[in-house]
Amino acid sequence: MSADDITEEQSGSRGRVRAWLARALRRAGETRRESRVRRPMEAGFTLLEIMVVLAIIALLAGGVGAAVFKQFRKAQISTARLRVKAARDATAQYMIDNSSNCPRGIEDLVSQKYLDRNNAKDPWGKDFVFRCPGTVDTDSADISSAGPDEQEGTTDDVKSWEL
């Protein structure tokens, strides 16, 4: 039988087989592509990659934390200076209004509204050291804060006569 002798019936069945075979091959190709997309090794991150990213984030957070803490400490010292100045000025105003008599303490300035209650303690929550009349500033009061180390007589103390 030659190629010319193929009947229409045989040609029709061959066409159907070819179409079926083409569809089957297409489906097989799609299945392979879909399985590649779903493979967990290619879809996620490795443990090493995650650990590297976490290490970088930790380094950045540590650097930022140190800088922020340093600025916070500077802000506390600045706040202590402002509060000591406010207490010194309140003492001077009290003495002007009361014939140069000294207040008995910071509480006296707060109770008579010369000083705001928020300014009555240093930023570390300690009471100011208050001496009136002062030994250094004899015309007014000596007011000091123990500073960040909370120890009196150290170099970080905030003193009214040094402001």
Beta strands, then each sheet from edge to edge (+ up, - down):
strand 1: 129-131
strand 2: 142-145
strand 3: 158-159
sheet 1: 1+ 2- 3+
end
